[in-house]
């Protein structure tokens, strides 16, 4: 592996692991809000929940303990660490291939590089971690057969549902990540270049954080419907509920209304604003350390 690519992988993986551990409560809240109507459809007793992350955290902590907010955290952090490493490695490698003879990268080619990185990360790293995370959060609301047991719970999940559970929802995950990375990395690269050309200097840490947060906000609302479908398709009983991605889209709209596709947006926005700032700041600092 070329030295620059190796550094991108290490810097990206470090940034992704730290970011996912810090922001996981937002990911938990988003997933719980997206799964809530599945409980009702299954005839389960559904406790009235607030529509914002803070109220949900308080409610879960009171009923299940503070540790419940971190249900599914381990596979998510592991998957996110690998995902971020693959993302930055793939983005840098593809971006360098797409530069013109003068070393410049157009906005369109930057977006293509982001899309390619999104596909790579979803297939190679992200889907298994997100699938297990969603199943554990969903299980926490019901039988609690797998949650609270660490690696043993994951082993039981794999035993009961087979290795195929690792790639449950791979299509919407891939579509979401391609869209995420196209918007996030493409716009970050373009805005960073414009800013540095205008100021004649590199971004400082505060500017990098602000730019990452802005890009994260844009990404949330552009890709939220795909994320909701992804979460529904990774629930414990998804195979009985949905025939595929389009069927899931149709059933969410039919049963819960069009705007249900944006359920959990506030929680995801909270995470991605922090995520964008944390990831890009740590990544840039790690690249300097590894230089």
Secondary structure, DSSP 8 states (H G I E B T S, - for coil): --HHHHHHHHHHHHHHHHHHHHHHHHHHHHHHHHHHHHHHHTT-------SSHHHHHHHHHHHH-GGGGGTTHHHHHHHHHHHHHHHHHHHHHHHHHH--TTS---HHHHHHHHHHHHHHHIIIIIHHHHHHHHHHHHHHTTT-SSTTSTHHHHHHHHHHH-GGGGGTTHHHHHHHHHHHHHHHHHHHHHHHHHHHHHHTS---HHHHHHHHHHHHHHHHHHHHHHHHHHHHHTSTTHHHH-SSHHHHHHHHHHHH-GGGGGTTHHHHHHHHHHHHHHHHHHHHHHHHHH-
